[in-house]
Amino acid sequence: IHRDSSFRMTAVQKPKVQQWGITAPIAVKPPDQAEKNSRAQLAEYVKTIPGVYETMEESSKREETLVELNNLCMCWLKHFFKKTKKFDDEMATRCGGGLFPFGSYRLGVHGAGADIDAVLVVPRFVDRGDFFSGMVDLLKDSDNVTDLTPVPEAYVPVIKFYINGYQTDLSFARLAPDTIDPKTFKPLDDSNLANVDEQTQRSLNGTRVADKILQSVPNIEEFRMTLRFIRLWAKCKGVYGNVFSFPGGVAWAILTARVCQLYPEATAASLIFRFFKFWKTWKWPGAVQLTKIEDSKMPFRIWDAKTNSKDAQDVCPIITPCYPAMNSTYNVTRTNLDLMTDAFLKAHDIFDNHLKQLKKEKEEEEKKEKETSDDMKVDKEKVANKKLEPELYCRKSLWRELLQPPGFFAKYNYYLQIEISAANKRDFLAWQGYSESKFRWLINRLEPDGYALLQSPGHRPQGLPARLPKSLKVQIWPKFYPDTENPKDDEDDGKGTRWWKGYWYIGLDYKQATQIDLSHYVDDWRLFVQQDEAVYPPRGGTTRLFKTGVMAGPTAHCLKRTKLPKTVFSKAERKAMRKEIVNKKEAKAQKAEQDSKKRPSEPTASEGPPGKKEKVPSPGK
């Protein structure tokens, strides 16, 4: 038999599937038309929710505001180069510089009225001190800028202000090159971090992380649609917010992006279902990563649970995808992680319940179709195997139920009310922001592991118990409630004639009958908050505000649910409480009726011993 010398035995190989992330995808089947239709149905429903999307007018206003802010920054830079550095026009223009937004706007998931976060990237000729003097002076002179507050001593130095009504945080990054061309500048290039300080690295990290997340997902539009819903869901369930030791916007974006990597062809509706299915079974503290952790050999610390004992203690590590890798949820506590996991489980159960209901409806339809035929047996296996998910995702009742508030104020019998107050609105807002920044320490103090996990400065005060009983469950609601009797803006004379007040609430659940004294833990946290003599106000001026005399609290009060202000309850919570009261009354009446039946009847006067007539007392006696 003649054999061609060029003949080679080759195995049939399957086409290689592109891998997104650190592991291979779970499923890569493209969506069919039914799944695409379900995605469109979801998009239509989300658009009906107020505030999730901007209107065309709001979007145009935001774009115009960003252009105006960019022009202000470039105007200041050019003026600085010409007046301070004595550069000519050509050199001043060539030095360049650029404004780079990040946060929800850069990810493409911002809603109506969302904040603006941006970093001004400049060449080496500009110092941070120049930025906090010259740029602040220019913003002061702008008619559209209000409530200007430089915060140069913050962990990420920033200028806070409002421009055209948008709350804006403008940070600063000074790089080593002589020129910065915004058209060709690539934030993800690690060489940008060469010879920069920690403040610049942190300031540039926002836009780097946002860009890397978008680069790490297979379909940006499906990612954005999924993330919009997940962010909305997390806020509705009270598990959103860094200051309250829950994941923030970046962490939820990373969790969503990881699911998109595992299901690269799935539509948004399907991704939401798989999001809850995947994370409800995740084995924490296993780290969540979009990419492998790399070391660029620069003097910045990267997250490493194997070599760093502090990193190994993180209970919910969600790692940023670019250098230097950091844990975006370092302050999440075990209690809050349990609340998140419980929310994942309940969301997945909602999907399951709706799917069971849909299967039951299909079985009824099959039964009706076969009523006219001889075969009356319903083919349940056929119904079970039929692809029902796309039809399930078209149900608005499913998405509506997922976004129902959890009824926090109808869940517990007792609540810890944290109160602050101040003599005027300016100090009140400053005190609110500063107290919120310290909430993680209070949450740590109320953890079952107590001070064993506390990472606050100093040591546990002498005589304070090392830990609270594990039967105590606490849940902080991440929302601030200003007092309804606070003065209006035109009634605030700034002299403390009428004080401003506000509250946070923590639900308390304790299974055992014994009492728990929380006063030691709360008082210790209160002293920790008050130990700093001054705080930066979130708006208005650059002078540090001293707490003494103008700010009071924080104080704590343990309240029964019935003693809470009526304004904190939603309509659903008030309805649930009324139903609970009715049920308790009915149960009490039913028990009394049962007890009366069990109790032996008392003998009347005629039933006494013969010859002895029992005297029946009159009602008056």
C-alpha positions in Angstrom: 0.0 0.0 0.0 1.4 3.3 -1.1 1.7 5.8 1.8 2.4 9.5 1.3 5.5 10.4 3.2 3.8 13.7 4.2 0.9 11.8 5.9 0.6 12.5 9.6 -1.7 11.0 12.2 -3.4 13.9 13.9 -6.1 13.8 16.6 -9.2 15.8 16.2 -9.0 18.7 18.5 -11.8 20.8 19.8 -11.5 24.6 19.2 -9.8 26.2 22.1 -12.2 28.3 24.3 -10.9 31.7 25.3 -10.3 31.9 29.1 -11.4 35.0 31.0 -9.9 35.3 34.4 -7.9 32.7 36.3 -10.0 29.7 35.5 -11.7 28.2 32.5 -15.4 29.2 31.9 -18.2 27.0 33.2 -20.5 27.4 30.2 -19.9 28.9 26.7 -23.2 28.1 24.9 -24.4 31.1 23.0 -27.8 32.4 24.0 -30.9 31.6 21.8 -33.5 34.0 20.8 -35.7 33.3 23.9 -32.8 34.3 26.2 -32.2 37.5 24.1 -35.8 38.3 24.5 -35.7 37.8 28.3 -32.7 40.2 28.4 -34.7 42.8 26.6 -37.6 42.3 29.1 -35.2 42.8 32.0 -33.8 46.0 30.5 -37.3 47.4 30.0 -38.2 46.7 33.6 -35.0 48.2 35.1 -35.6 51.4 33.0 -39.0 51.9 34.8 -37.2 52.1 38.2 -36.7 55.8 39.1 -33.0 56.9 39.3 -31.4 53.8 37.8 -30.8 55.6 34.5 -30.3 59.2 33.6 -32.6 61.0 31.3 -31.2 62.5 28.0 -31.2 65.9 29.6 -29.4 64.7 32.7 -26.9 62.8 30.7 -26.2 65.9 28.5 -25.8 68.0 31.7 -23.3 65.6 33.1 -21.2 65.5 30.0 -21.2 69.3 29.8 -20.2 69.4 33.5 -17.2 67.1 32.8 -16.1 69.2 29.9 -16.4 72.3 32.1 -14.3 70.6 34.9 -11.7 69.5 32.4 -11.5 73.1 31.0 -11.0 74.4 34.5 -8.2 71.9 35.2 -6.4 72.6 31.9 -6.8 76.4 32.4 -5.2 76.2 35.8 -2.3 73.9 34.5 -1.5 76.2 31.6 -1.6 79.3 33.9 0.6 77.5 36.4 3.2 76.5 33.7 3.4 80.0 32.3 3.3 82.1 35.5 5.1 79.9 38.0 7.4 77.8 35.8 7.9 80.6 33.2 7.2 78.3 30.3 6.2 79.8 26.9 2.9 78.9 25.3 4.3 76.0 23.3 6.0 74.4 26.2 3.0 74.9 28.5 0.8 73.2 25.9 3.2 70.4 25.4 3.4 69.6 29.1 -0.2 68.7 29.0 -2.1 66.9 31.7 -5.5 65.2 31.7 -8.7 64.6 33.7 -9.7 60.9 34.0 -13.1 60.0 35.6 -13.5 56.7 37.4 -16.1 55.1 39.7 -19.6 54.3 38.5 -19.3 56.7 35.6 -16.2 55.1 34.2 -17.9 51.6 34.6 -20.9 52.9 32.8 -23.4 52.1 35.6 -24.1 55.6 37.1 -27.6 56.7 37.8 -29.4 60.0 38.1 -27.6 62.4 40.4 -24.5 60.1 40.9 -21.3 61.7 42.2 -18.4 62.6 39.9 -15.1 61.0 40.8 -12.0 62.1 38.8 -8.3 62.3 39.0 -6.1 65.1 37.5 -2.9 63.5 36.1 0.0 66.0 35.7 3.7 65.9 34.8 6.5 66.1 37.3 6.6 69.9 37.4 3.4 70.2 39.5 3.5 69.5 43.2 0.5 68.5 45.4 0.8 71.7 47.3 0.4 73.7 44.0 -2.8 71.7 43.4 -4.3 72.4 46.8 -3.6 76.1 46.5 -3.9 77.2 42.9 -6.6 74.8 41.8 -8.6 75.6 44.9 -8.4 79.3 44.2 -9.6 78.8 40.7 -12.5 76.7 41.8 -13.5 79.4 44.3 -13.8 81.9 41.5 -16.0 79.7 39.5 -19.7 80.6 39.6 -20.9 77.0 39.2 -18.8 75.6 42.1 -20.1 75.6 45.6 -19.4 74.0 49.0 -15.6 73.8 48.3 -13.6 71.7 50.8 -10.0 70.7 50.3 -9.0 67.6 52.3 -5.2 67.4 51.8 -4.6 65.1 54.8 -7.1 62.4 53.7 -5.9 58.8 52.9 -6.5 59.8 49.3 -6.0 63.6 49.2 -9.0 65.2 47.5 -10.8 68.4 46.8 -14.6 68.1 47.5 -17.1 70.4 45.9 -20.3 70.7 44.0 -20.3 71.7 40.4 -23.6 72.3 38.6 -25.2 70.4 41.4 -23.0 67.3 41.2 -21.1 66.3 44.2 -17.5 65.9 43.0 -14.3 64.4 44.4 -11.2 65.6 42.5 -7.9 63.9 43.3 -4.4 64.5 42.1 -1.7 62.3 40.6 1.8 63.6 39.8 3.8 61.3 37.5 7.5 61.3 36.6 7.4 62.2 32.8 7.8 65.7 31.6 4.7 65.6 29.5 1.3 64.0 29.8 -0.8 63.6 26.6 -4.4 62.7 27.6 -5.0 61.2 24.1 -2.3 58.6 24.4 -2.0 58.2 28.2 -2.7 54.6 29.3 -3.6 54.5 33.0 -3.1 50.7 33.1 0.6 50.9 32.1 2.5 50.0 35.3 5.4 52.2 34.3 3.1 55.2 35.3 3.8 54.2 39.0 7.5 54.5 38.7 9.0 57.0 41.1 5.6 58.1 42.5 4.5 58.5 46.1 1.8 56.5 47.9 -0.8 59.3 47.6 -0.3 59.3 43.8 -0.6 55.6 43.6 -3.8 55.6 45.6 -5.3 58.5 43.5 -4.5 56.8 40.2 -5.7 53.4 41.5 -9.4 54.4 41.0 -9.2 54.8 37.2 -6.7 51.9 36.9 -9.1 49.4 38.6 -12.1 50.6 36.6 -10.3 50.2 33.3 -9.0 46.8 34.3 -12.4 45.5 35.3 -13.8 46.5 31.9 -10.9 44.9 30.2 -11.5 41.6 32.2 -15.1 40.9 31.1 -16.1 39.2 27.8 -19.1 41.4 27.1 -19.1 44.9 28.5 -22.8 45.6 27.8 -24.0 42.5 29.6 -21.7 43.2 32.5 -23.1 46.8 32.8 -26.7 45.6 32.7 -26.0 42.9 35.3 -24.0 45.3 37.6 -26.8 47.9 37.5 -29.3 45.4 38.9 -26.8 43.9 41.4 -26.0 47.3 42.8 -29.7 48.2 43.1 -30.4 44.8 44.8 -27.5 45.2 47.3 -28.7 48.7 48.3 -32.3 47.5 48.7 -31.1 44.6 51.0 -28.9 46.9 53.1 -25.6 45.1 52.2 -23.9 48.0 50.3 -21.4 50.5 51.7 -17.7 50.5 52.7 -18.2 52.8 55.7 -20.6 50.3 57.2 -18.3 47.3 56.6 -20.1 46.0 53.6 -18.7 45.8 50.0 -18.6 49.0 48.1 -19.1 49.8 44.4 -15.7 48.4 43.3 -16.2 45.1 45.2 -19.7 44.5 43.8 -18.3 45.2 40.3 -15.5 42.6 40.8 -18.0 40.0 42.0 -20.2 40.7 39.0 -17.2 40.6 36.6 -16.1 37.2 37.9 -19.5 35.7 37.1 -19.3 37.2 33.6 -15.9 35.5 33.1 -17.4 32.1 34.1 -20.4 32.5 31.7 -18.9 34.6 28.8 -21.9 34.1 26.5 -24.7 34.5 29.0 -27.2 37.4 28.8 -27.7 39.8 31.8 -30.9 38.0 33.0 -29.1 34.7 33.1 -26.0 36.3 34.7 -28.1 37.6 37.6 -29.5 34.2 38.4 -26.0 32.7 38.1 -24.6 35.5 40.3 -26.7 34.4 43.3 -26.2 30.7 42.6 -22.4 31.0 42.4 -21.8 33.3 45.4 -24.2 31.6 47.8 -21.9 28.6 47.9 -18.5 30.4 47.7 -16.1 29.1 50.3 -15.0 32.2 52.2 -12.3 33.4 53.0 -11.2 32.2 49.6 -10.0 35.2 47.6 -12.0 36.5 44.7 -9.7 37.4 41.8 -10.3 38.5 38.2 -6.6 38.2 37.3 -3.5 36.6 38.8 -1.7 38.7 41.4 1.5 40.1 39.8 4.4 42.0 41.4 5.9 44.8 39.3 8.8 45.0 41.7 7.9 48.5 42.9 7.8 49.7 46.5 4.1 49.2 47.0 2.6 46.4 49.2 0.4 43.9 47.5 -2.2 41.6 49.1 -0.8 38.2 50.0 -2.5 36.0 52.5 0.3 33.4 52.4 3.1 35.8 53.6 1.2 38.5 55.4 -0.6 37.5 58.6 -2.8 40.6 58.5 -4.0 39.7 55.0 -4.7 36.1 56.2 -7.2 37.5 58.7 -9.4 39.0 56.0 -12.8 37.2 56.1 -14.1 38.4 52.7 -11.1 39.1 50.4 -12.2 40.6 47.0 -8.9 41.6 45.3 -8.5 44.5 42.9 -7.3 43.3 39.5 -4.4 45.6 38.8 -1.0 46.3 40.5 -0.7 46.8 43.4 -3.4 44.2 44.3 -5.4 45.2 47.3 -8.3 43.8 49.2 -11.3 46.1 48.4 -13.3 44.6 51.4 -10.6 44.5 54.1 -13.1 45.9 56.7 -16.0 43.4 56.1 -16.8 41.6 59.3 -18.0 38.0 59.8 -21.4 39.2 60.8 -21.8 41.3 57.7 -20.5 38.4 55.6 -23.2 36.2 57.1 -25.8 38.8 56.2 -24.5 38.9 52.6 -24.5 35.1 52.3 -28.0 35.0 53.7 -29.1 37.6 51.1 -27.6 35.5 48.3 -29.4 32.4 49.6 -32.8 34.2 49.8 -32.4 35.6 46.3 -31.6 32.2 44.9 -34.6 30.8 46.7 -36.8 33.4 45.0 -35.6 32.1 41.6 -36.3 28.5 42.7 -39.8 29.3 43.9 -40.7 31.1 40.7 -39.2 28.2 38.7 -41.3 25.7 40.6 -44.4 27.7 40.1 -43.7 28.0 36.4 -43.2 24.2 36.1 -46.5 23.7 37.9 -48.2 26.0 35.4 -46.7 24.1 32.5 -47.9 20.8 34.0 -51.4 22.2 34.2 -51.2 23.3 30.6 -50.1 19.8 29.6 -52.9 18.3 31.5 -55.5 20.5 29.8 -54.1 19.7 26.4 -54.4 16.0 27.0 -58.0 16.1 28.5 -59.4 15.5 25.0 -57.0 12.6 24.3 -56.9 9.0 25.7 -53.6 9.5 27.4 -54.4 11.5 30.6 -50.9 11.1 32.1 -48.9 14.3 32.3 -45.3 13.9 31.0 -43.6 15.6 34.0 -40.2 14.6 32.8 -40.8 16.5 29.5 -41.9 19.6 31.5 -38.9 19.4 33.8 -36.5 19.1 30.9 -38.1 21.9 28.9 -36.0 25.0 29.0 -38.0 27.3 31.2 -35.4 29.9 32.3 -35.9 32.4 29.5 -39.6 32.4 30.2 -38.9 32.8 33.9 -36.7 35.8 33.3 -39.5 37.6 31.5 -41.6 37.7 34.7 -41.6 41.2 36.2 -42.9 39.7 39.4 -39.6 37.9 39.8 -37.5 41.0 39.5 -40.0 43.0 41.6 -39.7 40.4 44.4 -35.9 40.4 44.3 -35.9 44.1 44.9 -38.3 44.1 47.8 -36.8 45.7 51.0 -36.0 43.1 53.7 -38.2 44.7 56.4 -35.3 45.6 58.7 -37.5 47.6 61.1 -40.0 44.7 61.4 -37.3 42.1 61.9 -36.0 42.7 65.5 -37.6 43.4 68.8 -34.8 45.7 70.0 -32.7 48.3 68.2 -29.6 50.3 69.2 -30.1 53.9 68.2 -26.9 55.9 67.6 -27.6 59.7 67.8 -25.5 62.7 66.9 -26.3 66.4 66.9 -24.7 69.7 66.1 -25.5 73.4 66.5 -25.8 74.1 62.7 -26.1 72.3 59.4 -22.4 72.7 58.4 -21.1 71.1 61.6 -23.9 68.5 61.5 -22.9 67.2 58.1 -19.2 67.2 59.2 -20.0 65.2 62.3 -22.2 62.8 60.3 -19.4 62.0 57.8 -16.7 61.7 60.5 -18.9 59.4 62.7 -19.7 57.2 59.7 -16.0 56.8 59.0 -15.6 55.3 62.5 -18.5 52.8 62.3 -16.4 49.9 61.4 -14.9 50.0 64.9 -18.3 49.8 66.5 -19.3 46.9 64.3 -16.0 45.2 65.3 -16.7 45.7 69.0 -20.1 44.1 68.6 -18.8 41.0 66.8 -19.1 37.6 68.6 -15.3 37.4 68.5 -15.1 40.9 70.0 -11.7 42.4 70.5 -9.9 39.3 69.3 -10.5 40.7 65.7 -10.5 44.4 66.5 -7.9 46.2 64.5 -8.3 49.6 66.1 -5.4 51.5 67.6 -4.5 50.6 71.2 -5.5 47.7 73.3 -8.7 46.5 74.9 -9.6 48.6 77.9 -9.0 46.9 81.2 -12.1 45.1 82.6 -13.9 45.0 79.2 -15.0 41.4 78.3 -12.9 39.9 75.5 -16.0 38.8 73.5 -19.7 38.9 73.4 -21.8 35.7 73.3 -22.2 34.1 69.9 -26.0 34.0 70.4 -26.0 37.8 69.9 -26.7 38.8 66.3 -26.4 42.5 65.2 -27.3 44.1 61.9 -26.5 47.7 61.1 -28.8 49.4 58.5 -26.6 51.4 56.2 -28.7 54.6 56.1 -28.7 57.8 58.1 -32.0 59.3 59.3 -32.1 63.0 59.9 -34.5 64.1 62.6 -37.9 65.2 61.1 -37.8 68.3 63.4 -34.5 69.6 62.2 -34.6 73.3 61.2 -34.9 74.1 57.5 -32.0 75.8 55.8 -33.6 79.3 56.1 -34.2 78.6 59.8 -30.6 77.8 60.6 -29.0 80.9 62.2 -25.7 79.1 62.8 -25.7 80.0 66.5 -27.2 76.8 67.8 -30.6 78.2 68.6 -32.1 74.9 67.2 -29.8 71.9 67.0 -29.7 69.4 64.2 -30.1 65.7 65.0 -29.8 62.4 63.2 -29.7 58.6 63.8 -28.4 55.3 62.7 -30.0 52.0 63.8 -28.6 48.6 64.6 -30.9 45.6 65.0 -30.3 43.3 68.1 -31.2 39.6 68.1 -30.4 37.6 71.2 -31.8 34.1 71.6 -31.2 33.4 75.3 -33.2 34.8 78.2 -30.3 36.4 80.1 -29.5 40.1 79.7 -26.5 41.5 77.8 -24.8 44.7 78.9 -23.6 46.5 75.7 -22.8 49.8 77.5 -19.1 49.0 77.9 -18.6 48.3 74.2 -20.6 51.3 73.0 -19.0 53.7 75.5 -15.6 52.5 74.5 -16.4 53.2 70.8 -17.8 56.6 71.7 -14.6 57.6 73.5 -12.7 56.3 70.5 -14.7 58.6 68.1 -14.3 61.6 70.4 -10.6 61.2 71.0 -9.7 63.3 67.9 -10.0 67.0 68.7 -11.0 68.1 65.2 -12.4 66.8 61.9 -12.6 68.2 58.4 -16.0 69.3 57.3 -17.4 67.7 54.2 -18.4 71.1 52.8 -17.6 74.8 53.3 -14.2 76.2 53.9 -10.8 74.8 54.6 -10.6 75.3 58.4 -10.7 72.2 60.6 -13.8 72.1 62.8 -13.4 71.5 66.5 -16.0 69.2 68.0 -16.1 70.8 71.4 -19.2 73.0 71.8 -20.7 72.6 68.3 -21.0 68.8 68.0 -22.6 66.4 70.5 -22.6 62.6 70.7 -22.5 60.0 69.5 -24.9 58.6 72.1 -26.6 55.2 72.1 -30.1 54.2 73.3 -31.6 50.7 73.3 -35.2 51.0 72.0 -38.1 48.5 71.6 -39.4 48.3 68.1 -42.6 50.0 69.3 -40.6 53.0 70.5 -38.9 53.7 67.1 -39.9 56.9 65.2 -42.7 56.2 62.8 -40.8 57.8 60.0 -38.3 54.9 59.7 -40.9 52.4 58.8 -41.8 51.6 55.2 -45.4 50.9 54.2 -44.6 47.2 54.0 -43.0 47.2 57.5 -46.0 49.0 59.0 -48.3 46.4 57.3 -46.2 43.5 58.6 -46.3 45.0 62.2 -50.0 45.4 62.1 -50.4 41.8 60.9 -48.0 40.6 63.6 -50.1 42.4 66.3 -53.3 40.8 65.0 -51.8 37.4 64.9 -50.5 37.7 68.5 -54.0 38.8 69.7 -55.6 35.9 67.8 -53.1 33.4 69.2 -53.6 34.8 72.8 -57.4 34.5 72.4 -57.1 31.0 71.1 -54.9 29.9 73.9 -57.2 31.4 76.5 -60.1 29.6 74.9 -58.2 26.3 75.0 -57.2 26.8 78.6 -60.8 27.5 79.6 -61.9 24.2 78.0 -59.2 22.3 79.9 -60.0 23.9 83.3 -62.7 21.8 85.3 -65.9 23.6 85.7 -66.6 25.1 89.2 -69.6 23.6 91.1 -72.6 25.9 91.5 -74.5 26.4 94.7 -77.1 23.8 93.8 -74.3 21.2 93.2 -73.0 21.4 96.8 -73.4 18.7 99.5 -77.0 17.9 100.4 -78.3 20.2 103.1 -75.5 22.7 102.6 -76.3 25.6 100.3 -73.1 27.4 99.1 -73.2 31.1 99.4 -72.3 32.8 96.1 -70.5 36.1 96.5 -72.1 39.2 95.0 -70.3 41.1 92.3 -69.6 43.9 94.7 -67.6 41.6 97.0 
